[in-house]
């Protein structure tokens, strides 16, 4: 996979695994790759910061029941479209 293709794959991985990423529930290798990517990719870094801030502002960082499967699916679709990952 070329550099741009690998970059886009990592963007997609961030979108697909945001909750596991934030909760540090990914395996060490995947977590390390995604953290490096988030530092190098302004869009993904902003996405992670925004998502964390949203959870913090809602006061539900520990209880994420407000993020229904429908909301999560719609957010993922929006992000895929925004990053042209479809």
C-alpha positions as CSV (number, residue, x, y, z in Angstrom):
1,X,0.0,0.0,0.0
2,X,1.4,3.4,-0.9
3,X,1.9,6.2,1.6
4,X,-1.4,7.9,1.0
5,X,-3.3,4.6,1.0
6,X,-1.7,3.7,4.3
7,X,-2.5,7.1,5.7
8,X,-6.2,6.8,4.7
9,X,-6.3,3.3,6.2
10,X,-5.1,4.7,9.5
11,X,-7.7,7.5,9.4
12,X,-10.3,4.8,8.9
13,X,-8.9,2.8,11.8
14,X,-9.2,5.9,14.1
15,X,-12.8,6.4,13.1
16,X,-13.7,2.7,13.4
17,X,-12.0,2.3,16.8
18,X,-12.5,5.7,18.5
19,X,-14.0,4.3,21.7
20,X,-11.5,1.5,22.1
21,X,-8.7,4.0,21.4
22,X,-10.0,6.5,24.0
23,X,-10.4,3.7,26.5
24,X,-7.0,2.3,25.7
25,X,-8.5,-1.1,25.0
26,X,-6.5,-1.7,21.7
27,X,-3.6,-4.1,21.6
28,X,-0.2,-2.3,22.2
29,X,0.9,-2.4,18.5
30,X,-2.4,-1.0,17.2
31,X,-2.5,1.6,19.9
32,X,1.1,2.7,19.2
33,X,0.3,2.9,15.4
34,X,-2.8,5.0,15.9
35,X,-1.2,7.3,18.4
36,X,1.7,8.0,16.0
37,X,-0.8,8.6,13.2
38,X,-2.9,10.9,15.4
39,X,0.2,13.0,16.1
40,X,1.1,13.2,12.3
41,X,-2.4,13.7,11.0
42,X,-4.1,17.0,11.9
43,X,-7.5,15.8,11.0
44,X,-7.4,12.7,13.2
45,X,-5.7,14.5,16.0
46,X,-8.6,17.1,15.9
47,X,-11.2,14.3,15.7
48,X,-9.8,12.6,18.8
49,X,-9.6,15.8,20.8
50,X,-13.1,16.8,19.7
51,X,-14.6,13.4,20.6
52,X,-12.9,13.4,24.0
53,X,-14.1,17.0,24.6
54,X,-17.6,16.0,23.6
55,X,-17.6,13.2,26.2
56,X,-16.1,15.5,28.8
57,X,-18.7,18.3,28.2
58,X,-21.6,15.9,28.4
59,X,-20.4,14.8,31.8
60,X,-20.7,11.2,30.7
61,X,-17.1,10.1,30.1
62,X,-17.7,7.1,32.2
63,X,-21.2,6.4,31.2
64,X,-21.4,6.6,27.4
65,X,-24.9,5.2,27.1
66,X,-26.0,8.4,25.3
67,X,-23.9,7.3,22.3
68,X,-26.5,4.9,20.9
69,X,-25.5,2.5,18.1
70,X,-27.5,4.7,15.7
71,X,-25.6,7.9,16.7
72,X,-22.2,6.0,16.5
73,X,-23.1,4.7,13.0
74,X,-24.2,8.1,11.8
75,X,-21.0,9.7,13.2
76,X,-18.8,7.1,11.5
77,X,-20.6,7.6,8.2
78,X,-20.2,11.4,8.5
79,X,-16.5,11.0,9.2
80,X,-15.9,8.5,6.4
81,X,-17.6,10.9,4.0
82,X,-15.6,13.9,5.4
83,X,-12.3,12.0,5.0
84,X,-13.4,10.4,1.7
85,X,-12.9,6.9,3.2
86,X,-15.9,5.3,1.4
